[in-house]
């Protein structure tokens, strides 16, 4: 009877220590971009643009109830302007990029490529869903599943440097250890 109690006590301690190793949140913070709280979404709040007094008040557009305002933020157009583009031509291809676009599009495009890639990726992730204990304890195996497809950035950088290509944005070459 004493041996059974010892076994039960050891099993209880093992179970408690195993549950203490668990995390409260099941998803890593960086992989979880959706909020499950009822609080405000800080990324959805955009501050309005600063008010400016035009030189001529007669040039102001007619107010449109429910329409856009001159001080309403437009993040898409603002990003295009910040990158040196013209928001009026946001839908088209700039003439400077026409040759690049023609070269990339030389074999045509598949209309539903995004849906095809999404379904193929879902199938790949189902096949590489981790081992039984990883699935049972909801361990994130995303990086492990895609490890073979990842680019070794340091090896690739060294390959380009050995080919004589300048890499000004890369960190400087470290001195070799003796």
Secondary structure, DSSP 8 states (H G I E B T S, - for coil): -HHHHHHHHHHHHHHHHHHHTS-S-SS-GGG--S--SSS--TTT----------S-GGGS----TTS--TTS--HHHHHHHHTT--GGGTTS--GGGHHHHHHHTTT---TTHHHHHHHHHHHHHHHT---HHHHHTT---HHHHTGGG---HHHHHHHHHHTT---TTS--------
